[in-house]
Amino acid sequence: MLGSRRGCLPVILAAVLVLGALGWFFGGWYAAGPLAKDTAFIVPDKASLGSVAAKLEDEGAISSASAFKLRARILSGGAPIKAGEFLLPKGASASKILRIIQGDEVLRRFVTVPEGMPSIMVYERLMAQPNLTGSIEVPAEGSILPDTYEVEKGESRQAVLLRMQTAMQRTLAELWAKRSDRTAVATPEAALALASIVEKETGKPSEREIVAGLYSNRLKQGIMLQADPTIIYPITKGKPLGRRIRQSEIQAVNDYNTYAMVGLPKGPITNPGRASIAAVLNPAKTDALYMVADGTGGHAFAATLEEHNANVEKWYTIRKERGDF
């Protein structure tokens, strides 16, 4: 009998562990959460479940982002989360929070246009918003200020687009009035064209002014800008190319390719953000004329072709070590 009882102990222990795990899993989903009061919570436009879970944890609505994601993926049924501002009640469980941000009880709705999003993609984003009405044409490139905009259910897409374009007009006028004598552009329209290149050429905020200074130097000295994004724009209208640029495309003569002409393209190649416009109108004091990627997400700058060629060799070495070719 004693041996029989001992044989049952592992089974009992395993059952206890399984029940404990199930209790943790379901209890953490349906039990009251840590919110001490009713709280407004914003889900950004196009946010992922992971980023929303992290935001919920940061704002004290849930205890663990990773546990929330795990339970949501298994128990939620796969319904998408929605952008907007939601009211999360005091003590809301994780399951209730997910139901709220998957539902239609939105306090405020938002549409986000990231810096450097081309107009064709802004058009697609607005047309994909189920709570907006009516249709729009693809807006002029560079006419929209990247930002987060509040929208109302049933509002027309044309009205939202007009707000985005009015915001760009006001911002451009404000920054143009504050331009320095170092800027290389003579008109607000030219500022937008150059700012769109700066926006596409660097994703590193600390580099914007020096990149603007580099291109300003080239414009003033009559040197081709040779900006790769200006090759791509006529091909994709600003969307990612998805492959390497071909030699024939580098040599193509058109109104945008700055490898085949001196000066600015005929217009913007994307919608530049406020910071890139400001950088073009107040560029850094620099003697840089060349730049190449440095392997850290930024660029190595050079004033002479000799320095630039050395930087290019370093970049090729980094790419070889990475196995790019």
C-alpha positions in Angstrom: 0.0 0.0 0.0 2.8 2.4 0.9 4.5 1.9 -2.5 1.1 2.5 -4.2 0.7 5.8 -2.4 4.2 6.8 -3.3 3.4 6.0 -6.9 0.4 8.3 -6.8 2.4 11.3 -5.5 4.0 12.3 -8.8 0.6 12.1 -10.5 -1.0 14.2 -7.9 1.9 16.7 -8.0 1.6 16.9 -11.8 -2.1 17.5 -11.5 -1.6 20.3 -9.0 1.0 21.9 -11.2 -1.3 21.7 -14.3 -4.2 23.2 -12.3 -1.9 25.9 -10.9 -0.7 26.8 -14.4 -4.3 26.8 -15.7 -5.3 29.0 -12.8 -2.5 31.4 -13.5 -3.3 31.5 -17.2 -7.1 32.0 -17.0 -6.9 34.0 -13.7 -4.5 36.5 -15.2 -6.9 36.9 -18.1 -10.2 37.3 -16.3 -9.2 38.6 -12.9 -9.3 42.3 -12.0 -6.4 44.3 -13.3 -4.1 46.9 -11.7 -5.9 50.1 -12.9 -6.7 52.2 -9.8 -9.1 54.5 -11.7 -10.9 54.9 -15.0 -8.2 55.7 -17.5 -8.1 57.0 -21.1 -5.8 54.9 -23.3 -4.7 55.7 -26.9 -4.1 53.0 -29.4 -1.9 54.6 -32.2 -2.9 54.1 -35.8 -1.4 50.8 -37.3 -0.1 49.7 -33.9 0.8 46.1 -33.4 -0.5 43.9 -30.5 3.1 43.8 -29.1 3.5 47.6 -29.1 0.0 48.1 -27.6 0.8 45.5 -24.9 4.0 47.3 -24.0 2.1 50.6 -23.8 -0.5 49.1 -21.6 2.1 47.8 -19.2 4.0 51.1 -19.2 0.7 52.9 -18.3 -0.1 50.5 -15.5 -3.2 48.9 -17.2 -1.7 45.4 -17.1 1.0 43.7 -15.1 2.9 41.9 -18.0 3.0 42.7 -21.7 4.4 39.3 -22.6 1.6 37.5 -20.6 -1.0 39.7 -22.2 0.2 38.9 -25.7 0.3 35.2 -25.0 -3.2 35.1 -23.6 -4.6 37.4 -26.3 -3.2 35.2 -29.1 -4.7 32.1 -27.6 -8.0 33.4 -26.2 -9.0 36.5 -28.2 -10.3 34.9 -31.4 -8.0 37.0 -33.6 -10.1 40.1 -33.9 -8.0 43.2 -34.7 -7.3 46.0 -32.3 -8.5 49.4 -33.4 -6.9 52.8 -33.4 -8.3 55.6 -31.2 -8.8 56.7 -27.6 -10.6 54.3 -25.3 -11.8 54.5 -21.7 -10.5 51.6 -19.6 -12.5 51.2 -16.4 -11.0 50.9 -12.9 -9.8 47.3 -12.3 -10.5 46.2 -15.9 -9.2 42.7 -16.5 -6.9 41.9 -19.4 -9.7 40.3 -21.3 -12.0 43.3 -20.9 -9.2 45.7 -22.0 -8.7 43.7 -25.2 -12.5 43.6 -25.9 -12.6 47.4 -25.4 -9.7 48.1 -27.8 -11.2 45.6 -30.3 -14.6 47.3 -30.1 -16.3 50.4 -31.3 -16.6 52.4 -28.1 -14.0 54.8 -29.2 -13.7 58.2 -27.5 -11.5 59.6 -30.3 -10.1 58.2 -33.5 -6.8 59.0 -35.1 -5.0 58.6 -38.4 -1.2 58.8 -38.4 1.0 59.9 -41.4 4.6 59.1 -40.5 7.4 61.3 -41.6 8.5 60.4 -45.2 5.2 58.7 -46.2 4.6 59.3 -49.9 1.3 60.6 -51.0 0.2 57.3 -52.7 0.5 55.6 -49.3 -1.3 58.4 -47.5 -4.1 57.9 -50.1 -4.2 54.2 -49.4 -4.2 54.7 -45.6 -7.1 57.1 -45.8 -9.1 54.9 -48.2 -8.6 52.0 -45.8 -10.1 53.8 -42.9 -13.6 52.2 -42.4 -15.0 55.1 -40.4 -14.4 57.7 -43.1 -16.6 58.4 -46.0 -16.3 59.4 -49.6 -13.4 59.2 -52.0 -10.3 61.2 -52.7 -7.6 61.5 -55.4 -4.0 60.8 -54.7 -2.8 64.2 -53.2 0.1 66.2 -54.6 3.4 65.0 -53.3 4.7 67.1 -50.4 1.3 68.7 -49.7 0.7 66.8 -46.5 2.2 67.4 -43.1 3.2 64.1 -41.4 1.4 64.0 -38.0 -1.3 62.3 -36.1 -4.8 63.6 -36.9 -8.0 63.1 -35.0 -10.9 62.0 -37.2 -14.6 61.6 -36.5 -16.7 58.6 -37.5 -18.5 59.4 -40.7 -16.2 62.3 -41.5 -15.3 62.6 -45.2 -11.9 61.6 -46.4 -11.7 64.9 -48.3 -12.1 66.9 -45.1 -9.4 64.9 -43.4 -7.1 65.4 -46.3 -7.7 69.1 -46.4 -6.7 69.4 -42.7 -3.5 67.6 -43.4 -2.7 69.9 -46.4 -3.7 73.0 -44.4 -1.3 71.9 -41.6 1.5 71.7 -44.2 0.8 75.1 -45.6 0.8 76.7 -42.1 4.0 74.9 -41.1 5.8 75.7 -44.2 4.9 79.4 -43.9 6.0 79.5 -40.3 9.4 77.9 -41.0 10.0 79.9 -44.1 9.7 83.1 -42.1 12.4 81.8 -39.8 14.9 80.7 -42.6 18.6 81.5 -42.2 20.8 83.0 -44.9 22.6 79.6 -45.1 19.6 78.0 -46.9 20.2 77.1 -50.5 16.6 77.3 -51.6 14.9 80.4 -53.0 11.2 79.4 -52.6 9.0 77.4 -50.2 8.4 75.0 -53.0 12.1 74.3 -53.4 12.4 73.9 -49.7 9.8 71.1 -49.8 11.6 69.4 -52.6 15.0 69.5 -50.8 13.4 68.5 -47.4 11.8 65.5 -49.1 15.3 64.3 -50.1 16.7 64.9 -46.6 13.7 63.0 -45.2 14.5 60.0 -47.4 18.2 60.1 -47.1 18.5 59.8 -43.3 16.3 58.3 -40.6 18.6 59.6 -37.9 17.2 62.8 -36.4 20.7 64.0 -35.3 21.9 63.9 -39.0 19.1 66.0 -40.6 20.9 69.4 -40.4 24.2 68.1 -41.6 22.6 66.2 -44.5 20.7 69.4 -45.3 24.0 71.3 -45.2 25.7 68.8 -47.5 23.0 69.1 -50.1 22.9 72.8 -49.7 26.7 72.9 -50.5 26.1 70.8 -53.6 23.3 73.1 -54.8 25.4 76.2 -54.3 28.4 74.7 -56.1 26.4 73.3 -59.0 27.2 69.7 -58.1 24.7 67.0 -58.9 22.9 65.9 -55.7 23.1 62.2 -56.6 20.4 61.2 -54.1 19.3 57.6 -54.6 15.7 58.2 -53.6 15.3 60.5 -56.6 16.1 57.5 -58.8 13.4 55.4 -57.2 10.6 57.9 -57.1 9.7 57.9 -60.8 9.6 54.1 -60.6 7.5 53.5 -57.5 6.0 56.9 -56.6 7.8 56.7 -53.3 7.0 53.1 -52.3 10.0 50.9 -51.5 11.8 49.5 -54.6 12.4 46.1 -53.0 15.6 45.5 -54.9 18.9 47.1 -55.8 18.8 50.0 -58.2 19.8 49.1 -61.8 22.5 50.8 -63.7 20.0 51.8 -66.4 17.9 53.5 -63.7 20.8 55.5 -62.4 21.4 56.8 -65.9 17.7 57.4 -66.7 17.0 61.0 -67.7 13.7 62.4 -66.2 12.5 65.2 -64.0 13.5 63.6 -60.7 16.8 61.6 -61.1 19.5 63.8 -59.6 22.2 61.5 -60.9 21.3 62.7 -64.4 20.9 66.4 -63.8 22.1 69.3 -61.7 19.7 70.9 -59.2 16.5 69.8 -57.5 13.9 67.4 -58.9 10.8 69.1 -60.2 9.0 68.5 -57.0 9.0 66.6 -53.6 9.6 62.9 -53.6 7.7 62.3 -50.4 5.9 64.2 -47.6 8.7 65.7 -45.4 8.2 66.2 -41.7 8.6 69.5 -39.9 12.1 68.7 -38.7 13.4 68.0 -42.2 11.9 71.3 -43.5 13.4 73.2 -40.6 16.8 71.5 -41.4 16.7 72.7 -45.0 15.9 76.2 -44.0 18.5 76.2 -41.3 21.2 73.8 -42.5 24.3 73.0 -40.5 27.5 74.9 -41.2 29.6 72.1 -42.8 32.0 71.6 -45.6 30.7 68.1 -46.3 30.0 67.2 -49.9 29.8 63.4 -49.7 28.2 60.8 -47.4 28.0 57.0 -47.3 26.4 54.6 -44.8 28.6 53.9 -41.8 27.0 50.6 -40.6 25.3 52.0 -37.5 22.2 53.4 -39.2 23.9 56.7 -39.9 26.4 58.1 -42.3 30.1 59.0 -42.6 30.5 62.5 -44.1 33.4 63.8 -46.1 34.5 67.1 -47.6 36.8 65.6 -50.3 36.5 62.8 -52.7 39.6 61.1 -51.2 38.0 61.0 -47.8 34.7 59.8 -49.3 36.4 56.9 -51.1 38.0 55.8 -47.9 34.6 55.9 -46.2 33.2 53.9 -49.0 35.9 51.2 -48.6 35.0 50.9 -44.9 31.3 50.5 -45.8 32.2 47.8 -48.4 34.2 46.0 -45.7 31.3 46.1 -43.3 28.9 44.7 -45.9 31.3 41.9 -46.8 31.6 41.0 -43.1 27.8 40.9 -42.9 27.6 38.6 -46.0 25.8 41.1 -48.2 27.9 40.0 -51.1 
